[in-house]
Amino acid sequence: MSFNSVIGQKEAVEILQDEIKDDRISHAYLFSAKEGSGKSKLAFEFAKASFCEEAEADSCGSCINCRKMDHQNHPDFKVISVLEGKSAISIDQIRELKKEIAYKPYDSDHKIYVMETAEKMTKEAANSLLKTLEEPPSFATIILLVEDSGKLLPTIVSRCQQIKLRNVSKEKIKELLLAEGLEVERAEIVSSTAAGSPGKALEIIKIDDYFEQRQQIYDFLKDINSKNTIEIFQITEKLSSLLKADFPCFNLLSDWYRDIMMIKQDYLDAVTNKDYFEELKELAAELSLQNIIRNLELIAQSEEYIERNIREELSLEVLFFKLRQPDQE
Ligand SMILES: [Zn+2]
């Protein structure tokens, strides 16, 4: 793998390649892009290219540095992320980083540290990191990966060279999915659902029975107004078990109503679930814009409740009863 394997980020790749070529790699970068856009991949390929002894501003895949990177045992490369079972990057992790980063590189003339979800640093951790960013060791580079740079301390952001990744085009994602062996119609659906994120697209196609489950959920939603209480209990039970298997239920629910909103406002190109276009169009005629927005809010709220450990089934039941009767409160 080399920079070629980074999908749809030509501009960012070119900037980074130039910096390797000109030997002016920064001490701190901030890669921002939404989840699944390939930030980690870009950071990895950048580090690998910078260590490679053979290829110019890319990686050969066979020199000792490339092989160590591929085997995840390059001593001059490290990834820091939220530890399992924790919700934030702690000050202890930053202390550890500061201690380690001060040692000279082993196999190369520089070292690269990547921090995933940098917005999840605690305040203390962020303040501590700031000191390192102000006076980094001459041989060290820190790459912060974030979804939204607005969630970082401005003083951290200003210390970093910012690289914004693009949303990858639907066509590029579709190509990727076709290359993975997906059939055209399904590649079409997933490339829309992935909304610019190749990582998300690849995750979706790994889910067992994704298309069957999606169909059952959407077949329910299109007729939700005629569903009885037992049917609502059945769908909530189903969704509840799907959620336990990390199935993207809430994405599907919100895409459904978002599509209805797009049709209502005549942004037909923005519709994700084109295979349900006729049904969505009918619903767009039935529902008021206010109803649709309310439904989207209900979905977001239900997702938040579940994240906060409020009982899944209860929360989903309430949601579906409310979605069934958009005009009655
Ligand atoms: Zn190499």
Residues whose N, C-alpha, C, O or C-beta is under 5 A from the ligand:
A	BS01	ZN	C52 E53 E54 S59 C60 G61 S62 C63 C66
